[in-house]
Amino acid sequence: MEGTSVQMLLALSSLLCCTTNQIGVTVSPSRSQFFEGESVILNCEDDSSAGWTLRRNTTGETRTQCGSTWGSGDGLSCEIGYMYEEESGVYWCESRGGGASSMVVNISVSGGSVILQSPVLPVMEGHDLTLSCQSKTPPSNPSAAFYKDGSLIRTEPTGHMTLQHVSRSDEGLYKCHIRDHGESPSSWISVSERPTEAPPTTEAPPPASAPLPLVLRVCLHLVVISPFIISTLLLVSLCPQRASGSDPSVSMVMTQHSHAEQGLADDYDDIITSGTTEHQF
């Protein structure tokens, strides 16, 4: 517990020394606890051309650079070929000028026979968290008990425990215990807030067209119906003229009929006169 408190104080001091940037730190193998004698590789993930270097705080060193008294590498990458318990501490990437740094990662080196395999980076809120209890020599019974802040959570027969949909209340110090093998060091597990999603953008409805003024609507109606009005007026004006005007063909026919009737009348008078004369004789 004392070693864990020292690590937390070291992490706090490293955060206060410089501002945090968006550069990331990766650890391979990706876990926060190691057995003494294992190797580890740390990398600064940065796409920019800025110069970065790996530093650490331990119980015996403060802000020491990779390649000075520990590890070997080219600045962005650092390898520790054989880890000792004294190398437990916090590690981070820092700009060459010292004005910016990455998030810190906690690494614990155990001289015992049990470690807790936990994520080295914070877990996103709402995601699942899987913890594994590992012994240096394979146990006959892989059952392991898991603890948070000193209190038993539960015992898992497989040695693996999954916490579903973690929240900020799941942050704390975790450790595990395997019977007849021992207990792991404690590791702090952080839960990061879920990024807020931007509300979906909705397109505004098109503005409603303003009603046309009354005069304009009347004009439009007149334009539409004016051809029909004009046609109707023309037809009405032509009908009386046809009714009062004389048709030449009709006049000729009536004249011919009048002449024929006059001829017949004259013939009839001649016949009557002849008949009367013959009767006298």
Backbone torsions as a table, in degrees:
resi	resn	phi	psi	omega
1	MET	NA	-35.5	-179.9
2	GLU	-66.6	-41.4	178.8
3	GLY	-63.3	-37.4	178.7
4	THR	-65.4	-40.8	178.7
5	SER	-63.4	-38.9	178.4
6	VAL	-62.8	-41.7	178.9
7	GLN	-61.7	-41.4	-179.6
8	MET	-65.4	-38.2	177.6
9	LEU	-67.5	-37.5	177.5
10	LEU	-64.9	-40.3	178.4
11	ALA	-63.7	-40.5	179.3
12	LEU	-64.1	-41.8	-179.5
13	SER	-66.5	-35.6	179.1
14	SER	-69.5	-33.5	178.3
15	LEU	-69.8	-33.0	-178.5
16	LEU	-77.2	-17.3	-173.3
17	CYS	-76.7	-25.6	-176.1
18	CYS	-159.0	164.2	-178.2
19	THR	-76.4	155.1	-177.8
20	THR	-91.4	134.7	178.6
21	ASN	-113.3	179.4	-176.0
22	GLN	-84.9	1.3	179.3
23	ILE	-66.4	145.9	-178.3
24	GLY	-110.6	159.1	176.9
25	VAL	-119.8	129.5	176.0
26	THR	-114.9	146.8	-179.9
27	VAL	-123.0	131.8	179.1
28	SER	-130.4	120.3	-1.0
29	PRO	-63.6	149.7	-173.4
30	SER	-81.1	83.4	174.8
31	ARG	-157.9	166.5	-174.6
32	SER	-101.0	-10.7	-180.0
33	GLN	-123.6	142.4	-178.5
34	PHE	-136.9	151.9	171.3
35	PHE	-79.6	148.5	175.3
36	GLU	-60.4	133.7	-177.7
37	GLY	100.3	-13.5	177.3
38	GLU	-77.5	165.1	177.7
39	SER	-111.0	158.9	-179.3
40	VAL	-148.5	148.7	176.2
41	ILE	-124.2	129.5	177.3
42	LEU	-114.0	141.7	-178.2
43	ASN	-132.6	142.4	170.8
44	CYS	-96.5	118.5	-178.9
45	GLU	-95.1	108.6	-178.8
46	ASP	-151.2	128.8	-179.7
47	ASP	-90.5	-8.7	-178.5
48	SER	-82.4	173.9	-179.1
49	SER	-90.8	4.6	-179.0
50	ALA	-67.7	146.5	179.5
51	GLY	-84.8	132.2	-179.8
52	TRP	-128.0	155.3	176.4
53	THR	-143.3	153.9	-179.2
54	LEU	-92.5	135.1	178.3
55	ARG	-131.0	166.1	178.8
56	ARG	-150.6	157.9	170.0
57	ASN	-121.4	126.1	175.6
58	THR	-127.7	-177.3	179.9
59	THR	-67.3	-22.8	-178.2
60	GLY	-110.7	-7.4	-176.7
61	GLU	-137.2	155.1	178.6
62	THR	-135.6	122.7	176.0
63	ARG	53.9	37.8	176.8
64	THR	-80.7	146.4	-173.9
65	GLN	-94.9	146.2	176.8
66	CYS	-60.3	133.4	-179.6
67	GLY	96.8	-13.4	179.5
68	SER	-81.5	-66.5	177.9
69	THR	-120.3	-2.7	-178.1
70	TRP	-150.4	149.0	174.1
71	GLY	65.2	176.2	177.2
72	SER	-148.9	142.7	179.9
73	GLY	173.8	-171.4	-175.7
74	ASP	-110.4	16.9	-179.3
75	GLY	105.0	-62.4	178.3
76	LEU	-75.2	-21.0	-179.4
77	SER	-132.2	141.4	-179.3
78	CYS	-142.7	132.5	-179.4
79	GLU	-118.5	133.4	173.2
80	ILE	-111.5	110.8	-173.0
81	GLY	-74.8	-30.9	-179.1
82	TYR	-142.2	115.5	-175.5
83	MET	-96.5	139.1	176.2
84	TYR	-111.2	163.7	179.0
85	GLU	-59.5	-32.4	-178.4
86	GLU	-67.1	-11.2	-178.7
87	GLU	-91.4	6.8	171.5
88	SER	-65.9	134.9	-179.4
89	GLY	167.4	-158.9	-179.7
90	VAL	-113.0	140.7	-177.5
91	TYR	-125.6	145.5	179.1
92	TRP	-158.0	165.6	175.4
93	CYS	-101.0	137.8	-177.9
94	GLU	-133.6	142.2	178.6
95	SER	-66.9	154.8	-177.1
96	ARG	-60.2	-33.7	178.9
97	GLY	-80.2	-10.9	178.6
98	GLY	80.9	12.2	-177.0
99	GLY	-90.1	-14.4	-177.6
100	ALA	-145.5	155.4	179.5
101	SER	-148.9	166.0	178.1
102	SER	-90.6	-179.1	169.2
103	MET	-67.1	152.9	179.1
104	VAL	-90.8	151.4	174.0
105	VAL	-120.9	141.5	179.8
106	ASN	-95.8	129.5	177.7
107	ILE	-125.9	128.1	178.5
108	SER	-115.6	135.2	177.8
109	VAL	-114.2	121.6	-175.2
110	SER	-105.3	133.8	172.8
111	GLY	-90.9	-0.5	179.2
112	GLY	-86.7	-159.7	-175.0
113	SER	-112.3	4.2	-178.4
114	VAL	-135.3	136.1	173.2
115	ILE	-132.1	158.3	176.0
116	LEU	-103.7	120.2	176.9
117	GLN	-86.2	110.1	-178.2
118	SER	-136.1	157.3	-178.8
119	PRO	-64.4	141.3	-178.5
120	VAL	-82.0	-22.8	179.7
121	LEU	-105.7	159.2	178.7
122	PRO	-58.5	148.6	179.0
123	VAL	-92.9	136.5	-179.6
124	MET	-70.3	136.0	178.6
125	GLU	-58.5	131.0	-178.1
126	GLY	96.4	-15.2	177.9
127	HIS	-85.5	169.2	177.3
128	ASP	-90.2	148.9	178.8
129	LEU	-122.3	124.1	179.3
130	THR	-114.1	127.3	177.8
131	LEU	-115.9	141.9	179.5
132	SER	-129.3	138.5	177.7
133	CYS	-102.9	119.9	-173.3
134	GLN	-122.5	135.8	176.8
135	SER	-107.3	156.3	-177.9
136	LYS	-67.0	-35.2	174.4
137	THR	-115.1	139.0	-176.8
138	PRO	-58.2	125.9	-179.9
139	PRO	-79.0	154.2	175.4
140	SER	-71.3	-29.7	177.4
141	ASN	-124.5	107.7	-175.4
142	PRO	-75.3	2.7	-179.2
143	SER	-59.9	137.0	-177.7
144	ALA	-138.7	146.5	176.4
145	ALA	-102.4	136.1	-177.5
146	PHE	-114.1	139.6	-176.0
147	TYR	-126.6	147.9	172.6
148	LYS	-130.5	122.6	-178.8
149	ASP	53.3	37.7	176.4
150	GLY	86.2	-7.6	-178.2
151	SER	-104.6	139.8	-179.7
152	LEU	-67.7	129.6	174.6
153	ILE	-87.5	-62.1	176.3
154	ARG	-172.3	169.0	177.4
155	THR	-108.7	130.2	-178.5
156	GLU	-112.4	125.9	-177.9
157	PRO	-66.6	-22.3	-178.4
158	THR	-91.1	-10.6	-177.5
159	GLY	84.2	7.0	178.6
160	HIS	-123.3	139.2	177.8
161	MET	-131.8	134.1	179.4
162	THR	-119.4	126.0	172.9
163	LEU	-101.2	120.6	-175.8
164	GLN	-91.1	139.9	175.1
165	HIS	50.6	64.2	-175.7
166	VAL	-67.4	154.8	176.8
167	SER	-131.1	-179.4	-178.7
168	ARG	-63.5	-22.9	178.9
169	SER	-70.8	-13.3	179.4
170	ASP	-86.2	-3.9	176.3
171	GLU	-65.5	145.9	177.2
172	GLY	158.8	-172.2	179.2
173	LEU	-94.1	123.5	-178.0
174	TYR	-115.6	146.5	173.8
175	LYS	-152.6	169.0	179.6
176	CYS	-138.8	165.7	-178.2
177	HIS	-142.5	132.1	175.4
178	ILE	-115.6	127.1	-177.6
179	ARG	-60.6	137.9	179.1
180	ASP	70.1	4.4	177.7
181	HIS	-123.1	-33.8	176.5
182	GLY	123.5	-166.5	-173.2
183	GLU	-120.0	146.7	179.8
184	SER	-84.5	162.8	169.2
185	PRO	-66.2	164.0	177.7
186	SER	-88.9	142.9	176.3
187	SER	-127.8	137.7	177.3
188	TRP	-82.9	127.2	178.8
189	ILE	-112.0	124.2	-179.5
190	SER	-102.2	150.5	176.6
191	VAL	-121.9	120.6	-179.9
192	SER	-90.9	150.4	-179.0
193	GLU	-69.8	144.5	176.0
194	ARG	-69.8	133.6	179.2
195	PRO	-63.2	138.2	-179.6
196	THR	-72.6	133.2	-179.8
197	GLU	-87.8	137.2	177.9
198	ALA	-68.5	137.9	179.3
199	PRO	-62.0	143.8	-179.7
200	PRO	-61.3	136.3	179.8
201	THR	-81.7	131.0	178.4
202	THR	-113.6	133.2	179.4
203	GLU	-72.9	134.7	179.0
204	ALA	-69.8	138.4	179.0
205	PRO	-63.8	148.1	179.9
206	PRO	-61.5	143.3	-178.6
207	PRO	-63.3	139.7	-179.4
208	ALA	-68.1	137.8	-179.0
209	SER	-69.7	137.0	-178.8
210	ALA	-70.4	142.0	179.8
211	PRO	-63.8	143.2	-179.3
212	LEU	-68.8	145.2	176.3
213	PRO	-60.6	155.1	-176.2
214	LEU	-61.7	-40.4	-178.0
215	VAL	-64.7	-41.4	-179.4
216	LEU	-65.9	-38.2	178.7
217	ARG	-65.9	-39.1	178.3
218	VAL	-63.3	-41.8	179.4
219	CYS	-63.1	-40.4	178.6
220	LEU	-63.6	-42.3	178.8
221	HIS	-63.6	-39.1	179.4
222	LEU	-65.3	-38.9	178.6
223	VAL	-63.4	-36.2	-177.8
224	VAL	-72.6	-42.3	-172.6
225	ILE	-96.5	-5.5	-178.2
226	SER	-60.2	-39.3	177.4
227	PRO	-58.6	-38.8	-179.9
228	PHE	-68.5	-37.9	-180.0
229	ILE	-65.8	-44.4	-179.5
230	ILE	-62.5	-43.7	179.5
231	SER	-61.3	-42.8	-179.4
232	THR	-63.9	-42.7	179.8
233	LEU	-64.0	-38.9	178.3
234	LEU	-62.7	-44.0	-179.3
235	LEU	-63.8	-42.0	-178.5
236	VAL	-65.8	-37.6	-177.8
237	SER	-73.0	-27.5	-179.4
238	LEU	-80.2	-29.5	-175.4
239	CYS	-62.3	-47.0	179.7
240	PRO	-63.0	-35.5	179.8
241	GLN	-63.2	-40.9	178.6
242	ARG	-66.8	-35.4	-178.0
243	ALA	-70.2	-37.8	-176.6
244	SER	-90.0	-23.5	-178.0
245	GLY	-72.2	152.5	-178.9
246	SER	-90.7	138.9	178.9
247	ASP	-96.2	117.7	-176.8
248	PRO	-57.6	-39.0	-177.3
249	SER	-66.3	-38.8	179.2
250	VAL	-67.5	-37.8	179.9
251	SER	-64.2	-41.2	179.5
252	MET	-64.2	-41.5	-179.3
253	VAL	-65.0	-42.3	-179.2
254	MET	-66.5	-35.5	178.4
255	THR	-65.6	-42.5	178.5
256	GLN	-62.7	-41.1	179.3
257	HIS	-63.8	-38.3	-178.8
258	SER	-65.6	-43.3	178.0
259	HIS	-63.1	-40.2	-179.3
260	ALA	-66.5	-43.0	-179.8
261	GLU	-64.0	-36.6	178.9
262	GLN	-65.7	-38.1	177.8
263	GLY	-63.1	-42.6	179.9
264	LEU	-64.0	-35.9	-179.7
265	ALA	-68.0	-39.4	178.9
266	ASP	-66.1	-41.4	178.7
267	ASP	-63.3	-40.0	-179.6
268	TYR	-64.6	-37.4	179.4
269	ASP	-67.7	-37.1	178.6
270	ASP	-65.2	-39.5	-179.0
271	ILE	-65.8	-41.1	-178.4
272	ILE	-65.7	-39.4	-178.7
273	THR	-67.4	-41.9	178.4
274	SER	-62.9	-42.7	-178.9
275	GLY	-62.9	-38.7	-177.5
276	THR	-71.1	-38.4	179.8
277	THR	-65.9	-43.3	-179.8
278	GLU	-64.3	-36.0	-178.8
279	HIS	-68.3	-28.2	-179.9
280	GLN	-74.3	-33.8	179.6
281	PHE	-77.2	NA	NA
